[in-house]
Amino acid sequence: MTVTADEFRTTIDPDDALARLLESSQKLSYDPQTEVDWDTPLDPTHFGLNPEWSTLYGTDLWDEMTPEQRVTLTRHEVGSIMSTGIWFEMILQQMLLREQYTADVTGSEFQFALTEIADECRHSLMFARACSAMGVPHYVPSRPVVEAARGLKSVAKAEVAYGAILVAEEILDVMQRDWMRGENVLPIVRTTSKIHVVEEARHMKFARHEIREHLEGSSALRRRQSAWVISTAAYVIVKSMVNPAVYEAAGLDKKRALEAAKSNEHHHNLMRLSCVHLMDFLSEVGLLTPAAMRRYRAVHML
């Protein structure tokens, strides 16, 4: 039986979740090298993401931009998001490997964790090739963020590791569900988004399962501490998604563009919408503390 991406959010019994996820990974996985049409020339009128998801959509600056600038901006924005995704997928893989270092290799948890790592390797290669096809440079987070993340990937464990993984995956989920249906979006972005949505649905289910397992019987103090670290990771990820250099690539004044993006309520509302499922889950497991909520509000996730 084929299980859809949406079903992973709601219908799997926790008792057989891992077995079902493994079964689905065998039946519903993609090879981006063959599934994506990499050879067709890019239509110059197609956007990199739905215009409504651009950080400048709905602003006066957007209204002043030429159609070519809008196309260029959205391609660089999605390229920046993909590059940030690759960066975090590298962190994710290291955290998963540490979690499973001495785990029972015959168990479903170990086997699915390694399956997820294999998926993430393919996703990173897929996003890298998409950026290359769009002619987008390698956008990276700031040096302080990169260095701080070395600490996270080295010490994060249990619900903190899986919580950081979950927030990164959930943030993209709603966005990409729109991108994969966007008729005016580049086909390579639509197809890569579809692949990511379907396969990450399993990863999100796994992360939620592991968070619940690790938090069972935990103290209120531990939950507060974990909530703070997870919300800080989310704050950094959101702040790093769209590199300021994308505005210059579109021929815009960077300072003015940053100011417009910072005050863009349309985009802020979309961010909050994309995080509804995440916030519901964090509240359910006791990881939506007042301190964490302030962090999420600071980047318009709540």
Salt bridges, closest charged atoms under 4 A:
ASP6 OD1 - ARG177 NH1 2.66
GLU23 OE2 - LYS27 NZ 3.04
ASP43 OD2 - HIS46 NE2 3.77
GLU64 OE2 - ARG256 NH2 2.84
GLU89 OE2 - HIS123 ND1 3.94
GLU89 OE2 - HIS196 NE2 3.41
GLU99 OE1 - HIS214 NE2 3.61
GLU116 OE2 - HIS203 ND1 3.86
ASP119 OD1 - ARG122 NH2 2.48
ASP119 OD2 - ARG202 NH2 3.94
ASP119 OD2 - HIS203 NE2 2.88
GLU120 OE1 - HIS123 ND1 3.40
GLU120 OE2 - HIS203 ND1 3.01
GLU147 OE2 - ARG143 NH1 2.72
GLU147 OE1 - ARG150 NE 2.90
GLU159 OE1 - ARG222 NH2 2.52
GLU169 OE2 - HIS203 ND1 3.86
GLU170 OE1 - ARG9 NH2 3.51
GLU170 OE2 - ARG208 NH1 2.82
ASP173 OD2 - ARG9 NH2 2.34
ASP173 OD2 - ARG177 NE 2.76
GLU199 OE1 - ARG122 NH2 3.61
GLU199 OE1 - HIS123 NE2 2.65
GLU200 OE2 - HIS123 ND1 3.18
GLU200 OE2 - HIS196 NE2 3.10
GLU200 OE1 - HIS203 ND1 3.00
GLU210 OE2 - HIS209 NE2 3.98
GLU210 OE1 - HIS214 NE2 3.69
GLU265 OE2 - HIS268 ND1 3.38
GLU265 OE1 - ARG272 NH2 3.43
GLU284 OE2 - ARG212 NH2 3.01
